[in-house]
Amino acid sequence: MIRWCAYCQSFLGESRPYDNPAFTHGICEPCGTKLERGESLKADTEPVRALFRRIITSAKLGDESTCADVLVEARALGLRNDSILVGMLQPALYQAGLDWQGARMSVAAEHRFTGWCEHTFGLLAQVRRRAAPIDMLILQTPGNVHTVGPRFVAVALEARGMSVEAVGAVLRFDDMVGLVRKLEPRIVGFSCALPGTVPVAMELIARLRAALGPELPNQYVVSGYAFRHDAAAQPRVSPGVEVMYDLESFAAAA
């Protein structure tokens, strides 16, 4: 679920169940402190809900002329990049995926929806290129179809002060090794959109460990849609590989 502060409308992160893209409300630490001091706060969740409804409507129509206006409205509400990406666009795409799986959305409609979100994403500030060493390198696992997830994570983590490089294309193994040596990331992550890509990621991690020996990185992680279900349905990972479920787990690992 997507958590927002019921008072200041700051994005608080995600919580289980991760496969439910609905909004839920709590209270952030600054607002909690104000309440403890007896300060009055006005709870106003409707503007964020209204913006999310507008995103869904615009994305379904595929009207890319509305993308910039949506971002202007989001900025006026004080939303940061991570709030827009993970708190708004991600659940919108997730819901579209559920609708497609349930035959409530055609392939053409899903493509329009995804294209609208991609265009909106392109209007946001892009990840800055940083010199080695970086905090995290996110690689695509062969078999993944969608590439937007890792890019969302990279921009969102950059908004939180981390240096992140997300590779959209699937690289040859030798190129992966070369990139790890070049960027010297403390963490290497693999994006796994489907459960079937997890064994592929585990094999690549084992090969990277063997090729790099005691060199960087010191940590390997996996994340993606394949892990956003109940524990019983999650694929297994190799010893020493950590599953990242949300932004908070990425930030804690860094």
N, C-alpha and C positions, 0 to 999 in steps of 0.2 A: 504494500500500500504506500501511497505517496503522502508524507506528513508535512503539514504546514502549521505555522503558529497561528492560532485563532485570533490573535490580537494584532500583531504587526505585519502579518502575512509574509514572514520570512520562510524560506524553504528549509525544512528540518532534516530531510533525508527520506530514506525508504525504510520500511519495516515489513516483517513477515505478516501475511503471506505475500511473497514477492510476485507470485503469478496473479495477483489481484491489483489492477491498475487504478483502483478507486482512491479518492481523496479521504484522508482522515485528519483531524485537527488536534493539536496539543498546545503546548506553550513553550516558547524558547526561554533560555536562561535570563536574558535581559528583562523580558516581560515578567518572568517569575519574580525577579528581584524587585521590580516596580510594584508588583502586587503585594509582596511582603512588606513593602514600605507604606502600603496603604494608598498608593497612587491609583487613580481611576483609569481604566483602560477601556476603549471601545472595541468590542469584538466585531469585525466586519469582514466576513469571509466571502461575501457575494462577488466583489470585483474579480477575485482570482477565479472563482467558479465561472463567472461570465466570460472571462478571457479564455478559459479552457473550452467552453462551449463554442466560442467563436473560432478557435483553432480547429476543432473537430469539423465544424460546418465548412470552413474555408478549405480545409484539406480534402474533404469529401468531394467538393466541387473542383478541386485542382486549380483554383484561381490564384495563381502566383502573384497577381497584382496586389493581393492583400497581405503578403508576407511582411513587407516593410511596415505597414500600419500596425500589424499585430505586435511587432517588436517595439514600436514607438509606445504602444499602450502598455506593454510589459515594463519598459523602462520607467514610464510614468508611475507604475505601481511599485517601483524600487526593486524590481527583480534582477538578480545577477545572471550571468551566463549559465551557471550550474542550475539555478532555479528554473530558467527557461528550458534548458536541455533535458535535465533529468526529471524535473517536476512537471513539465508541460509536454514537450515533444515526445519524450520516451513513452509515457503512458498513452499518448494518442496513437503512436505507432503500435504499441502493444495491443491496444483495443482493436485497431484495424486488423492485426494479425489474428486475433480471436474471432473477429467477424468473418474473415476470409476462411478460417478453418471451419467455422460453423455454417458456411455457405450463405452467409448474410451479406457478403460483399464479393463482387466479381473480381476476376484477375485484373481487368482494366481499371476498375475503381481502386483496387489496392495499389496499382502503379501510379494513379493520379495522386492518391493520398501520400504515398512515399515520396513522389517527386516534389510535392508541396513542402513536405518536411525537410527534404534535402535542400531545397532552395532557401528556406528560412534559415537552416543551419549555415548555409554559405554566406548569409548576410551578417552572421555573428563574427566577432573578432576571432581570427584564426590562431592556432597554437604558434607560439614563437619558437624559432629554431635556437637552440642553446648548445654551447660547447660542452664537450665531455668533461667530467662525468655527469650523466643525467640521473634523475630519480627512477624513471621507468621507461621501458621500451615495450610497446604492445604490438604483437605480431598476429597476422591472420593465420588461422589453421586451414590447410587445404580441405575443401569441401564446404566451406562457408560461402553462402550466397550473398548475404547482406553485409556491407562494410560500415554502415553508419554507426553501429554500436561502439566500436573502439574509438572512433573519432569523437563521439559524444563524451566518452569517458576522458579522453585526453584534454579536451577543451574545459570540461568541468573541473578536472584536477588542476589544470593550469590556473583556473580562477581561484583555487585554494592554495596557490603558491608552489605547486610541484612542477618540476620540469619533466615533460612527458613527450615522447615521440610515438605516434601511432602510424603504422604502415598499413595502407589500404589494400595493397596487392599481396597476393601470396608469393613469397620469395622462394627461390631455390635454397637448399640447405646451406651451400657454401656462402651464399649472400647473407643468410641469417648470421652465420658465424662471423663474417666480416663486419656486419653492422654492429653486432654485440661488442666486438673488439674496438670498433671505431668510437662508439658512444659510451662505452663503459657503464652501462646502467646498473644500478644496485638491484633492480628488480626487472625480470623479463616475464611478461605475461602473454598468454595465448588466448585469443577470442574463440569461444566454442559456441556457435549458435545452435547447433543440433547435437543431440547425444552421441551420434555416430562419429562426430569429429573429435570427441574426447580421447579415445585411444590413439588417434593420429597425433594429437598434441602431446600425449604421454611419450610416444615414441620419439618425437622431435626433441623433447626435453632431455630424454635419456641420451640421445645422440649429441646434443649440445654440451651436456655435462662431460661426456667422454672426449669431445673435441677440444673443449676449453680447459679441462683439467681443473687445477686450483685457481684459475683466473676468474674474472668477473663472468657472470653475476653471482651474487651470494644468495639469491632467492628466486624461485620460480613460482608463478601463480597462474591460475586459469579463472576465467569468468565468462559470463554470457548467458543466453537464454537456456542453455542446456542444464544450468544449475538452479534455475529460478522456479523450482517445483518442490513438492514435499520431499522430505529426506529419503523416503523409500523409493522415490522415482529418480533420484539423482545418480548419475554415472559415477563409478569409482575413479579415484585419482591415485597416482603412485605415491609412495612414501616421500615426504619432503616437499611435496607440491601442495600449495595452499589454495583453497577456493575463495575468491573474492565475490561477495554477494552484492555489495553496494559501495557507494563512495566512501562511507565511513571505514569500511574494512580496508580499502585501498590506502586511505590516509593513515590509518593505524600501522599498516605494514611499512609505510615510508618513514 
